[in-house]
Amino acid sequence: MAINEAADRADFSINEQVIVRALGPTLTNFGITGALADPTLSLLDANGTLLAFNDNWKNTQQAEIIATSKAPRDDLESAIVHALGPGNYTAVVSGVNNTTGVALVEIYALQ
């Protein structure tokens, strides 16, 4: 997996089960000011087709996310567990009600 430095794009050359996380509120614990209070997360394929969406990680896939040991610390943060084949993917983070702020996107390959 290679992460594009320009943003939140990933290129996969093999099939991978991943967890994608969008963190906002947790960042304040590390001294980040202006953190996005309630991030949403969309996962898109190379054609821009929506593969998955999450707002508040416990609302969907809670058991799968907990099983990864990478559940976000804050209930308002977002996460998606998804199987990705070879190709390019984009993670889009937005704020609920068009709010803005600092967010962190993380992509972990799961074993």
N, C-alpha and C positions, 0 to 999 in steps of 0.2 A: 504494500500500500504506500502510495506517495501522496503527501499533502501539498497542495499548491500554496505557495507563500502569499499569493494575492488575496486569498480568503479561505473560504470554507468548502473547498472542492477536494475530492479524493479520487484517485485513479486506482482501481483494483485490477490486478492481472490474474487472480484466481478467485474461486468462490470463497467468500468469507461471511461468517456470522459476526455482526458488529453491534455495538451499542454506541449510539450518538447521543451526546448530552449537550444541553444548552443551559449554562449556569449564569445566574445573575445575582440573586440575594446572597449566595454563599461567598461571593467575591468581597463583600463588605467585611467578612471575617479576616481578610488578608490586607485590609487597609485601602481597598479600591473604593474611590468615591464615585458617585453617579452610576452605580450599578443598575442594570435593568431590573425593575421590581418583579415583573411577571412575564418571563420569556415564553414564547411559543416556538415550536420547532417543526419545520417541514423538510422532508427528505425527497429530493427530485432525482430522476434519472437524467441521462445526457440529453434527452429530448424535451426536458422540462416537465415531464409527467410526474404528478404527485404520487409517490409511493407510500408515504406515511405522514401523519400529522400528529402532534401531541401538544397539549396545553395542560400542564400540571401532571407530572409523571405517574401519579397514583391513579389517574382517571382511566388509563388504558395500559395494558401489559404489566400491571404491578408485579405479579408473580414472576414473570420472565425477567424483569428488571432487577428485582431483589436477588434472583438466582445468579446474576452476573457478579454480585458483590460490588457493583459500581452504581448503586442507586444514588441520585442526587441527595444532598443533605437537606434541602429545603423543598417542601411540598409544592411550591409554586414554580419550581424549575421543571424542565421538560427533558424527556428521554425517549428514545425509540430503539428497540431491538429489531434487527432486520437482517435477512440473508441477502447478500449482494453478490451478483455474478461479475465476471470481468466487465470493465467499463468505467465510465466517469459518472460521478454523483456529486450533487450539491446539497449542502445543508443550509437552510435559510432560517435565521433567527429574527423574530419580530417581537415587538412588545404588545401585550394585550391593550386594546383600545388605542393603538398607534402610539403608545408611549415609547420613549427613547432612553438609551442608557448604554452602559458598558456591559458586554456579555462575553462569555467564553464558550467556544464550541470545542468539544472533545470527541474524538472517534477512537474507540478501542476495538481491536480485533479480539474476538472471543475464542478460546480454545475448546 
